[in-house]
Amino acid sequence: MGHHKHIQKLSAAGLLISLGIIYGDIGTSPLYVFKAIIGDRLITQDLILGGLSCIVWTLTLQTTIKYVIITLQADNKGEGGIFSLFSLVKRKAKWLIIPAMVGGAALLADGIMTPAVTVSAAIEGLGLIYHDLPTVPIVLAIIIFLFGLQQFGTSLVGKAFGPIMWLWFTMIAVLGFVHIMELPVILKAINPYYAYHILTTNPEAFLIIGAVFLCTTGAEALYSDLGHCGRSNIRISWIYVKICLILNYMGQGVWLWNLQGKHLGDVNPFYHLMPDWFLIYGIAIATVAAAIASQALISGSFTLIAEAVRLNLWPKVKINYPSEQKGQLYVPSMNWILMVGCIIVVLIFQKSVNMEAAYGLSITVAMLMTTILVSVFLLRKKVPRYLIGIFLLIYGVIELTFLAGNAAKILHGGWFTLILGITLFSVMWTWHNGRRIRNRYMKFVDIQDFYQLIKNISADASIAKYSSNLVYLTSANFNSEIESSVIYSIIQKHPKRADVYWLLHVDVTDEPYTLEYEVDQMIPGKLIRIDFRLGFRVEQRVNALFRKVVEELVQSGEIDITSKYESLKAQKIPGDFRFVVLEKIISNSNSLKFIERVTMSYHRILKLLSISEKRGFGLDSSFVTVEKVPLIVDIPDPIVMKRIK
């Protein structure tokens, strides 16, 4: 943790790490943005200057002011990202779960699109050297290699990311600057008049604005990676990155200046900034930069899913920690979903120019959702309402304009992102609501009513001892109550005699790295409840956490877990532990509304695909008993039967 905080402080190492982790997506945008703006339109002075002006002011208003200056203020104990932001504001209103889920689904969809677009755009540069070279197999090979690498962790390779991205940004800045020297007048595109002029006079303004938006697609990553680099490092490194990007875009503008009155065709302005002798080196650096951009999005998707699981917005999935590096995790199921998604994108769209239509739509939606959540955060921070109103108005108009521009692409490939986003959102919505419906029918009872009975069962030698220590996971938020199913399991479903009964409750906090616990000796030495308070970024290894708490209780003399069996007691050997996990099954019922029945059917399918509760909480399966408990929804009509002789 100390090393992590050290990296977050403003330092040369922190700045270099920021370049490697954060700017891959936004940094590789010069590979395809200007090509998308020009498209099959006739190249004119208005189009060049207007496109450049739109890029400069999008990077200024959207990336610099909204994200680097305003949104980075919304840090949750040093962590960023849409779910961190949601955790900060969720107590303000229940409906905020919707923008959080929509934004999360959109970011995951972006994680599928980005590797396909950036790697394709980089590899297509080889066509300038080797004509008619089929690039799709090369792109697929790189993508498969990239996703295959994830399971081993990227901490070793990650150390090289910073210097490589510094080389990339310096390269694109030098290439742009050399061309600007040939035509310095291109710098007048900084004047916002040219952006206003093209958007008000060009009949294809919406299509142009949809292409321009691609220059800021990585802005959301600035906020998501706040915890890895720290606010100061991001803000200072962004100055350098922004200058490099603008210089390169201006350089592409100069190259296009000489093509006025012509069509661009399949030509990519980015690669034509390079002298012939440098082309192969430039393509190699671009390909590595594209791989780094993809890596950042993949890692971001893993973090997003891990947070969603802990916030109960995603089915429980296996999460691995492949290296000692803080925050580095690997989600196998998500890795293969992303890989298959990327392969499908490449096979469907073939070229980066075709993918650009599908790209951008999801990230616009994510940015809109961030705007909503940030405005609630500013409200919570007591920022004057008129300033929040101005923020909402400006960014609402900008992002809705971008959304309209990207919506125009739906028929040309945007449909793919739309289907992707809706599918991912449906999983989050169903998992969240299915759990809510299930909890609605969960019956709780006053635990104090059963204290004497629990003592009696524990002392009843006529009942075979089930375990020395019997542990139940409970979702009861209050110490005074317990699920009736737990009482049913102890008393009626094969009475369970134990020396000590334990109740474990996990509460996920709004802060990222909380790691606290509270002990309540409900029946001293006989019935003990432990409440864990874990941050939404803390791995829920209940088995390990519980063992640690028991060790501390034994050391402090608060509990004696020595086995009560005479032969073991003489040797002071601790008693055995057994976990009982209650799997609650909701019956199909007419008292559920139609939409709720559909939700529960979908929820059951997702539950089959997710990992079990015992694996989700990191329990040792050799000490776990799973009991299925039905949740009765309908109160059945009284049965009237007639007895005959």
N, C-alpha and C positions, 0 to 999 in steps of 0.2 A: 504494500500500500504506500510505503514511504517513497519507493522508486517511482510509483505511478504519479504521486503528487509532485515529485521532483520534475518529471517530464512535463507536467501541466504548467510549471512556471516558465516565464519567458526566458528562453535560452537558445543558443545556436543549435543544440541537439533537438530541442523541442520544435524549432522552426523547420529543421530538416525532416523530422518525423511527420510533421503536418503536411509537408509537400508530398510525402510518400503515401500517407493514409487517406487524405481528404480530397485532394484535387484531381484524382484520376479521371472521374466522369466529366467534370466541367473542363478539365485541362485537355482532354482529347477531342472536345467538340469542334475545334478548327478543322478536323479531318472531314467533317460532313456538313457543317452549318451553311457555309456560303454556297456550296453545291446545291443544297436544298432550297435556299432562297432564290437562286437563279432558275433552277429546274429547267423546264423547256421554254422559258420566256426569252424574248429578244433582249440581249444585253444593252442597256442604255445607261447614260450618266445618272439619271434619276434613280434607277434600280440599284446601281452600285452605291451611290451616296446615301440613298434612303435605307438600304439594307444595313450599311455600316453604322449609320446613325441609330437605327433600331437596336442593333447589337450593343453599342456603347451604352445606350440609356437603359436597356434591359439589364445589363450587367451592373449598372449603377443603382437603379431603383429597386430591382428585384433581389440581386445577390448582395450588393454592398449595404444598402440602407435597410431592407427588410430582414435579411438573415444575419449579416456580419454585425450590424449595429443594434437592431432591435431584438430579433429572436434569440440571439446568443445570451441576452439578459436572463432568459427563462431557463436557468440551469437548476436542476434538481440535485443538490449536493454535488455539483460538478458534472452531472450527467445530462446529456441531451437526447433528442429523438422524440418522435410523436407520442410514444407510450410514456416516456418520462414526463413530457408536458401534460399528458392526460392525467397522470398520477398527481400532478401539482394542482390541477383545477377540478378534479372529478367531484369533489364535495360541493361545488357550486351548483351543479344541476345534473340530474340523472341522464338527460338527453345527450350530454357531451360524449357518452359512450359511442354514439353514432359517428360523429366526425373522426373519433380516434380509430374506429374499426375501418371506416372508409379510407382514411389516410394510410393505415397499416396495410390494407389490401392493395392499395395503389402502389405503395413502395415495394411490396413483394412482386407485383407485376412488372415494375421497373427493373427489378433484379433479374428478371428473365430476359427482358429486352436489351439491356445495356451491353452484356458481353457479346451478343450476336451483332449488334450495330457497330460497336467500336472495333472489334476484331475484324469484321468484314471490311470496314472502311480502311483499316490499316493495310490488310493483305491485298486489297484491290490495287494498291500502288504498284505491285509487282507487274501488273498488266502493261505498265509503261516500258518495262525492260523485256519481259517475256510475253509477247503478244499472244492472244488466244489461250493464255494459261488458265485452266479451270481452278478458280480460287475456292470454291465451296468445300472440296475435300480437305484443303489446308486449314480453312476456318474451323471445320468440324474436328479435325485432329487437335488443334490448339484448345478448343473448348473442352473436349473430352479429357485432355491432359490436365487442364486447369482444374476441372472438377474432381478428377482422380487424385490430384495433389492435396485436396482439402483435408482428407482423413489423417494426414501425417502432420498437420499444423503448418503454419506459414511463418513462424517466428524467425527461422533461419533466413529464409528468402526475404522476409519483411525488412530485415536490417538494410538490405540493398535498395529498397523502394525509394527512400528519400533522395539519395544521390542520383539514381536513375531519373526520377521525376525532375530534379533540379537540372539535369542535363537536357531533358525534353523541353522544359520551359525556356531555358537559355537558347536552345537550338531554334525553337519557333520564333523567339523574339529577334534573334540575329537575322533569320531568313526574312522576317517581315521588315525589319529596319533597313536592310540592304535595298529592298524594293521601294520603301518610302523615300529614300534618298534620291531615287530617280524621279519621283513626282510628289514633292512635299505638299502640294495643294490638296492631296487626298485627305489631309488632317482636318480640313474644314467640315468633314462629315461628323465631327464631334458636335457641331451645332444641331440642337434638337429640331430645328426647322425642317431639316431634310427628312427626318422620321415622320414628322407631322404631314409633310407634303406628300410622301408616297402613300401613307395610310388614308389620306383624304382624297387623293386623285386616282390612285390605281384601282381598277375594277376587281383585281385579284388580291386586295389588301388583306382579307382574312386568311388566304392561303399563305401569303408572305409572312404574316404575323405568326402563323402556326409553325413555319420553318424557323423564324427568328427565335422562337421560344427554346429551340434545341440548345442555344448557347448558354442557357442557365439551368439545364436539367440537373446538374450536380449540386445545386445550391442546398437542397435538402440534406445532402451528405455532410455539409459544413456543420449543421446543427446536430445531426445524428452522432457525429464523431467528436462532439465537444468533450466527452469524458476521456478520450484517448489523448487529446493534445492540449486542452485548456484554451480559454477564451483569448488570452493575450497572444499566444502563438498563432492562432487562426487569423486573428485580425492583422497582425504584422505580415505574416506570410501571404495573405490575400493581396496586399498592396503590390507585391512583386508579381504574383500570378496574374492579377488583372492587367498590369502593364504589359506583360508578355503576351497575353491573349489579344489585347487591343492592337499591339504592334503587328502581330501575325495577321489578324483580320484586315488591317489597313494595307499590309503587303499584298494580300490576296486581291484587295480592291484595285491596287495599282496594276497587277497582272491582268485583271479583267478589263481595265480601262482601255487596253489596246485591242480588245475584242468587241468594242461597241458596234452594234448593228449586226452581230452574228449570234448564233445559238451555241450553248456550251456542249450539248450532247453528253457523252459519257466521260468527259474530261473532268478531273478533280483539280480545282485551282491550288489546293494545298501542295500537291506534289510538284506542281510547275514552278513553285518558288525555289526549288532546289536545283543547283547546277547538276548536270548529267553525272559527273564523277562522284557526287555525294549521294545520289539517289538511293543506292543499295543500302548505305549506312543509315540514311534518313528513314527508309522503310523498316529497317531492323529496329531502330529506336522507337518508331511509331508503334510497331507491333508489341514491343515490350511494354510501352506506356499503356496500350490498349489492354494488355493482360493485367497490368496493375490496376487499371480502372475497373476491370471486371472483378478482380480479387476484392477490391474495396466494397463493391456492391454485394458480392456473395457473403462476405464476412458480416456486412450490415444486415443482410437477410437473416443470418443465423441468430444474431443478437435480437433482432425484432421478434423472431419466433420464440426464442427463450423467454423474452419478456411477456409475450402474449400467453404462453403456457402458464406462467406464474400469476398472471392477472386473470386467469380462467377465460381467455378469449380464443384459445386454440386447444385442440385435443392434446393430451399428454403424449409427448414423443421422446424418443431416446436422445439425450444430449451428452456428447463426449467432450472431454477437455484434453486435446492432443498435445498441449505443451504447457509449460509453467507460466507462460506469458499471461499477464492479467487480462481478463476479458476475452481471451482467445477460446472459442468453443466451436464445436462441429456438430451439426444436426444432420445425421445421415439421410433421413427421409426427405428433408428440405433440399439437401444437396442433389439428390437424384431427381427430384421434381424440377428443380431449376435447370439441371443438365438436360433432361428430356425436353423441357420447355424451350431452351436455347436451340437445341437441335431441330425441333419442329419449326421454330422461327426461321432458321437458316434454310431449311429444306423448302418451306413455303415461299419465302420472299427472295431467296437466292442472292440478291445484291443489296448493299447498304442503302442505295437510293430508294428501293422498294420498302425497306424496313422503316425508313424515316417517317412514313405515313402512319405506321403503327406506334412509333416511338413518340413520346412527349405527352400523349393524351393522359396516361395514368399519373405522371408526375405533376401535371397541372392540377389534377384533382387533389393530390396529396398536399400541394402548396395551398390550395383553397382551404382545406381542412386545418392546416397549420395556422392560417390567418384567423380562423374562427377561434381556435384554442388559445392563440397568443392574445387575442383581444380580451378573452375571459381572464387570462393570467394578468394582463395589465389592469383590469378591473379589480382583481384581487390585491394588486399592489397599490391600490388607491391612486392610480394615474387619473388625472381629470378626464371626465367623460367626453368632453368635446375633443380632446386629443385622440381618444380611442375611436371616436366617431370619424375623425379625419383619417386615421390609420385604416379603418374598415372601408371607408369610401374609396380611398386611393387604391388600396390593394384589391378590394372587391372588384373595382372597375378593370384594373390591369389584368387580374387573373381570370375574370369572366371573359374578357376580350381574348386572352390566350386560349381559354377553353373553347370559345366559339371558333377560333382559328383552327384548333386541333380537331374540333367536332366535324369540320368540313372534310377531314381525312377519313372519317369512319368507313365509308364505302371503299376506300383505297388501301385498307390495311388496318385502320383503327379498330375495326370490328374484332380483331384478334385480341387486342389489349382490353377491350370492353368485356369480352367473354371471360378473359383471364381474371380481371378485377372483380367482376360479379361473382365468379366461382369462389374466389378467395374470401370475399366479403360474406358469402352465404355460409361458409364454414365457420367464420368467427361469430356471425349472428346466431347460427343454430347452436353452437357450443355454449355460448353465453345464455341464450334463452332456454335451451334444454335444461341446463343446470338450475335456472331460476324456476322453471315449471316444476322440476323434481323437488326442489327445496320447499316449494309452496305446500306440497303434500306430505312433507316430513313432519312427524309428530314428536314433540318434545314433552318430557315430563319433569316434575320437580325431583331432583336427585336425592334430596334430604329424606324423602318418603321411603327410600330404599336402603338407607344407611344400616339399620339394624339387620335387615335381611342379608345384606352383603357380608356383614360381620358373622352372621350365623352360618352362611354357606362356607365361608373361609374356615370356620371351626368344625364343620360337620365331617367327621371322619368316615361316615357311611358313604360319602361321595368320593369317588376316586379323584385324586389330585390331577387337575388338568395341566397345571404349570406352576412353578414357584412364583413367577412374575407374569401376569397377564396384561397385555397392552392393547388398548383400543385407540384408533384415531377417531376424533369427534369433530363435528362441524358446529357444535353448540358454541355460540359466542359468549355465553354467560356461564359462570361457575355454578350457578344455582340450578341449571337445567342440563338434561342429557337426552339424546335421541331414545325414543321408546325401543328402537331396534337393538340398542346396546344392552338395555335392561333385559329384553327378551332373550338375547344371546347368552347372558350370564345366568339367568334364572330358569328359563323354560326350555330353550333349545339345547338340550344336553347340559344340565347345570354344571357350571365351571368353577371348581374349587381352586383357589390360588392363595398364596401367602400375602401377596400384594397385588392390587389392581391399579393400573396406570391409565390415565386418560391424556392423550396428546392432542393439542389443538394448534394448527398453524395459521397465523394471521399475516397476510402479506401487507406490508406497510407502503406508504406513498413515497418513501425515500429509497434510494437504490441499494445501499449496502448495510441496512440495519441488521444486527445479529444479537438479539436479546432473548431472554427467557424469564418466565415467572413461575414459581412453584406454589401450589396451594395444597396443603395437607388436609384434605377434606375429612378423612378419618385417619388420624395420625398413625403412620406406619402401615396402613391398610389400604386406603384409597387416596391416590395422589394424582393431581392434575398438573400438567406442565403446559404452559402457553408459550409457544415460540413466536417471536415477532421478527420476521425475515423480510429484508428489502426485496423489491421486485427483480433485482439482478443477482440475488443470492441463490445458489443451488440448494434445492430442498432435500438435502440428504438426511432425512429424519432419523434413520438408523444410527448414523455417526453422531448426529447432534444429541440424540437421546442418550447414547452411551456416555458422551462427555458430561452431560448433566448428572447422570446417575453416579459417575465417578466423583464429581464435585460434592454431591449430597452425601456419599459414603465418607469422603475425606473430612467433611464438616461434622460428621456424626448425626446428621438429620435422618438417616435411614440405614437400616441394616439389611443387606441382601444375602447374608449367609444362608446357605441351604438349610432347610428344616429337617431334611433326612438325616437320621442319626449318624450314619457312616460318613456322610459328606460334611456334616456340621462339625464333627470331631477334627477334621482336617481344615476347617474354616474355608471350605470351597463355596464360591457364590452359587446361588440358585439359578436355574435356567429361566430364560425369557421366551415368551411366545406372543407374537402379534396376531390379532384377529382383525382382518379387513372385511367390513360389511359392504357387499356390493348391492346397492339398492336398485331394484327393478320396478319400473312403473308399469302397471297393467294397462292394456288397451282399454279405453273407457269412453263411454258416450258422454261423460260429464266434461270431457275436454272439448274445447272448441275445435272446429275443423283445422284451422291454421296451427293450433297447438298439437293436434294429432300428427299432422304432416311434419312439424318441427321435431317431435319426439321420434318419429320414424327415421328421419335424417340423422338425428342425434345418435340413435342406436347403431346406424351404419358407421358413423364417425368413431363411436366407442369401440367397434370391432377392429377398426384400423389403428386405433391408438394403443399405447402400451398400458398395462394394468396399473391399478393403484399402487400395488406393492413395488413394482419397478419404478413407477413415477416418483415415489417417496424414498427410493433407495433402500428398501427393506431387504434383508437377507431372506431369500425365498425358502430356505430350509427351516426357518422359524416362523413361518407365516401360514395361517389358516384363512382361507377365503370362504365367507358364508354369504349366500345369496338371500337377500331379504326383500320380500315384495312390499311395494308401497301401494296400499289399497286406496284407490281414488274414489270409487263409488261406495256409498253405504248401501248394501244390498237390501232389497225389500224383505220384510219379515216373511218367513216361509210358514205357510199354514198347511199342515198335513192331517189327513184323517186316518186314524188307525182302525183297521177292521179286524175282526176275529178270524 
